[in-house]
Amino acid sequence: MKIVIPADQVRYRTMSSAELRENYLLEDLFAPGKLECVYVDLDRAVVGSAVPLHDGLTLPTYPELRSEYFTERRELGVLNIGGKGSVEVDGKSYPVETLDGVYVGRGSKSVVFRSDSADRPAEFYLLSYLSHAQHPTRLIHSASEQPVNLGTLESANQRKITKLIHLEGAQSSQLVMGFTQLAPGSVWNTMPPHTHMRRTEIYFYFNLEESERVIHMMGMPQETRHLVVANKQVVLSPGWSIHCGVGTRNYTFCWGMGGENQVYSDMDAVSAAELL
């Protein structure tokens, strides 16, 4: 399992574009027929993907985790961005459609990912944090969750937020997870931006055409940098960094957080006028 140790709030200021990408961007997930995970030294997160074809893909444990099985001390959030599939946890199968999620609780010894069709496989995005409590595994139909509508077309940030794992929904130890869909004609996300030292946030961008990009802003508010992000790439956002972005067209992104608390609104706002 690859290990990423992102640069701190001092070292990032002198980095080239290539160095920033190496530290804060995951580019090589979602390979067909493979399950891949990356260990990130931000609240000990694990980020991964699974794209099963004809055969199921079993979530392994890794030597770096020093555990008998992956979720021995962890919880796992799963979001399917592809075709129909299923997540089998300790022998029980949870059928998932596009944009459905599964919360896998601590102590689940076996997790297997499957696609209904290899011609249009499921594509599972995985996000895991340490867990200090055991919560039940749960299937989350995104269509049954009440979305939050924010922004306006005039400010090019009209968007719909769907929470999957959160205090008022699927319970977890520290993981918070959901996704945001920008309306056609809207391109900005999380503007004005914010920071929250109490939690790491990880952004997974998808539903972008091959030729389209998102310019993700990061860094200290008065010392910003940017990452050019393509479809199915992941940005790692430390607690000290702002996180916002603008695309060449509308897109969708999954946000996931772990850390001190699970309060979705716990953030330190930064006005656009403060950014440099």
C-alpha positions in Angstrom: 0.0 0.0 0.0 1.4 3.4 -1.0 2.0 5.8 1.8 1.6 9.6 1.3 3.0 12.0 3.9 1.8 15.5 2.7 4.0 18.6 3.2 3.2 20.9 6.1 2.0 24.5 5.9 5.6 25.8 5.7 7.1 23.5 3.0 4.2 23.7 0.5 4.9 27.4 -0.2 8.1 26.7 -2.1 6.9 23.7 -4.1 6.6 23.3 -7.9 3.4 22.2 -9.5 4.8 18.7 -9.7 5.7 18.6 -6.1 2.3 19.9 -5.0 0.7 17.2 -7.0 2.9 14.5 -5.5 2.0 15.7 -2.0 -1.7 16.5 -2.3 -3.2 14.7 -5.3 -4.0 11.0 -6.0 -4.1 10.4 -9.7 -4.0 6.7 -10.4 -7.1 5.1 -8.8 -10.0 3.3 -10.5 -8.1 0.8 -12.6 -10.5 -1.8 -14.1 -10.4 -5.1 -12.3 -8.3 -3.8 -9.4 -8.7 -2.7 -5.8 -6.2 -0.2 -4.7 -5.6 1.7 -1.4 -3.4 4.6 -0.3 -2.5 5.3 3.3 -2.5 9.1 4.0 -0.8 10.6 7.0 -3.7 13.0 7.7 -5.7 11.6 10.6 -4.5 8.2 9.3 -7.0 8.1 6.4 -7.0 5.4 3.8 -8.3 6.3 0.3 -9.0 3.7 -2.3 -11.0 2.4 -5.2 -12.4 -0.9 -6.4 -13.6 -1.6 -9.9 -14.7 -5.3 -10.1 -15.4 -6.8 -13.5 -16.3 -10.5 -13.8 -15.0 -11.5 -10.3 -15.5 -9.9 -7.0 -12.7 -7.9 -5.3 -12.0 -8.7 -1.7 -10.8 -5.9 0.6 -7.5 -7.1 2.0 -5.6 -6.0 5.1 -2.2 -4.5 4.5 1.1 -5.0 6.4 1.1 -1.2 7.1 -2.1 -1.5 9.1 -0.8 -4.3 11.4 -4.3 -5.7 11.6 -5.9 -9.2 11.1 -8.4 -7.7 8.7 -9.0 -4.2 7.3 -11.8 -3.0 9.6 -10.4 -4.5 12.8 -9.8 -1.0 14.1 -11.3 1.0 11.2 -14.6 2.1 9.6 -15.2 2.4 5.9 -17.3 4.6 3.7 -18.1 3.4 0.2 -19.6 5.4 -2.7 -20.5 3.8 -6.0 -20.1 6.2 -9.0 -20.4 3.5 -11.7 -23.0 0.9 -12.7 -25.0 -1.4 -10.5 -23.2 -3.6 -8.1 -23.1 -4.8 -4.5 -21.0 -4.7 -1.4 -20.9 -8.0 0.6 -20.1 -7.6 4.2 -19.6 -10.7 6.3 -21.7 -12.7 3.9 -24.6 -10.2 3.6 -25.0 -8.5 0.3 -26.0 -4.8 -0.1 -27.1 -3.9 -3.6 -26.0 -0.4 -4.7 -26.9 1.7 -7.7 -25.1 4.8 -8.9 -24.5 7.3 -6.1 -25.6 4.9 -3.4 -23.3 4.4 -0.4 -22.5 1.8 2.2 -21.1 2.4 5.7 -19.0 -0.6 6.9 -18.6 -0.7 10.6 -15.6 -1.6 12.7 -15.2 -5.4 13.2 -16.5 -6.4 9.8 -14.1 -9.2 8.8 -15.0 -9.7 5.1 -15.8 -7.0 2.5 -16.3 -8.0 -1.1 -17.1 -5.7 -4.0 -19.0 -6.9 -7.1 -20.4 -5.6 -10.3 -23.7 -6.7 -11.9 -22.2 -6.3 -15.3 -18.5 -6.2 -16.5 -19.7 -4.1 -19.5 -20.8 -1.3 -17.1 -19.0 -2.1 -13.9 -19.6 -0.6 -10.5 -16.9 1.9 -9.5 -16.4 2.1 -5.7 -14.7 5.0 -4.0 -13.4 4.0 -0.6 -12.6 6.3 2.4 -11.6 4.9 5.8 -10.6 6.3 9.2 -9.8 4.8 12.6 -12.9 3.9 14.6 -13.1 3.8 18.4 -16.7 2.6 18.5 -18.7 -0.1 16.6 -21.6 1.0 14.5 -23.8 -1.3 12.3 -23.1 -1.6 8.6 -25.7 0.2 6.7 -26.8 0.6 3.0 -27.6 4.3 2.1 -29.8 5.0 -0.9 -28.9 8.5 -1.9 -32.3 9.1 -3.5 -33.8 8.6 0.0 -31.6 11.3 1.6 -32.9 14.9 1.8 -30.5 17.1 -0.2 -29.5 20.6 0.8 -29.7 23.2 -2.0 -27.2 26.1 -1.9 -25.8 28.9 -4.1 -27.2 30.7 -7.1 -26.8 30.7 -10.8 -25.7 34.3 -10.6 -22.7 33.4 -8.6 -22.1 30.2 -10.6 -22.3 28.0 -7.6 -25.8 26.5 -7.5 -25.4 23.0 -6.1 -27.1 20.2 -4.3 -25.5 18.5 -1.3 -26.3 15.0 -0.3 -25.1 13.7 3.1 -24.6 10.0 3.4 -22.7 9.4 6.6 -23.3 12.1 9.2 -24.6 12.8 12.7 -28.3 12.9 11.6 -28.0 9.9 9.3 -25.8 6.8 9.1 -23.9 6.7 12.3 -20.1 6.4 12.5 -17.2 6.9 14.9 -15.6 9.9 13.1 -16.2 9.5 9.4 -18.4 12.1 7.7 -19.1 11.6 4.0 -21.4 12.8 1.1 -21.3 14.4 -2.3 -22.1 17.7 -4.0 -23.6 18.0 -7.5 -23.2 21.3 -9.3 -26.0 22.5 -11.6 -25.5 23.0 -15.3 -23.9 26.5 -15.7 -22.4 26.4 -12.2 -18.7 25.8 -11.7 -17.6 27.0 -8.2 -17.6 24.9 -5.1 -17.2 25.9 -1.5 -16.8 29.6 -2.3 -16.2 31.5 -0.1 -13.9 28.8 1.3 -13.1 27.8 4.8 -10.7 25.8 6.9 -11.2 23.5 9.9 -8.1 22.5 11.9 -10.3 19.9 13.7 -10.8 17.7 10.6 -9.0 16.6 7.5 -11.1 16.8 4.3 -10.6 14.8 1.2 -12.2 15.7 -2.1 -12.9 13.2 -4.8 -13.8 14.8 -8.2 -15.9 12.9 -10.8 -18.5 13.2 -13.6 -16.0 15.2 -15.6 -15.4 14.7 -19.3 -11.9 13.6 -20.3 -11.0 17.1 -21.6 -12.5 19.0 -18.7 -10.6 20.0 -15.5 -11.2 21.5 -12.0 -8.8 24.1 -10.6 -8.7 23.2 -6.9 -7.5 26.0 -4.6 -5.5 25.0 -1.5 -3.0 26.5 1.0 -3.1 29.1 3.7 -5.7 31.9 3.0 -2.9 34.5 2.4 -0.6 32.0 0.5 -2.8 30.1 -1.9 -1.8 27.5 -4.5 -3.7 25.4 -7.0 -4.0 21.9 -8.4 -5.3 21.1 -11.8 -7.6 18.1 -11.3 -9.0 15.6 -13.8 -11.8 13.1 -13.6 -11.6 10.5 -10.8 -8.8 12.2 -9.0 -8.5 12.9 -5.3 -7.3 16.0 -3.4 -5.9 15.7 0.1 -6.8 18.8 2.2 -5.1 19.3 5.6 -6.9 21.1 8.3 -4.9 24.3 7.8 -5.7 24.5 4.1 -8.6 26.2 2.4 -10.4 24.0 -0.1 -12.5 25.3 -3.0 -12.5 24.9 -6.7 -13.7 26.1 -10.1 -14.3 23.8 -13.1 -14.4 24.2 -16.8 -18.0 23.0 -16.5 -20.2 21.5 -13.8 -19.1 18.3 -12.1 -19.7 16.3 -8.9 -17.4 15.7 -6.0 -17.4 13.5 -2.9 -16.3 15.1 0.3 -15.2 13.1 3.3 -13.9 14.1 6.7 -12.4 12.6 9.8 -10.9 14.1 12.9 -12.0 15.8 16.1 -15.7 15.9 15.5 -18.6 15.1 13.1 -20.3 18.5 13.0 -20.8 19.3 9.3 -21.0 23.0 9.9 -17.9 23.2 12.1 -15.7 25.4 9.9 -13.7 28.6 10.0 -14.9 30.8 7.2 -12.6 32.8 5.0 -14.0 35.6 2.8 -13.0 35.8 -0.8 -11.5 39.3 -0.1 -9.0 37.7 2.3 -7.5 35.4 -0.2 -4.1 36.1 -1.7 
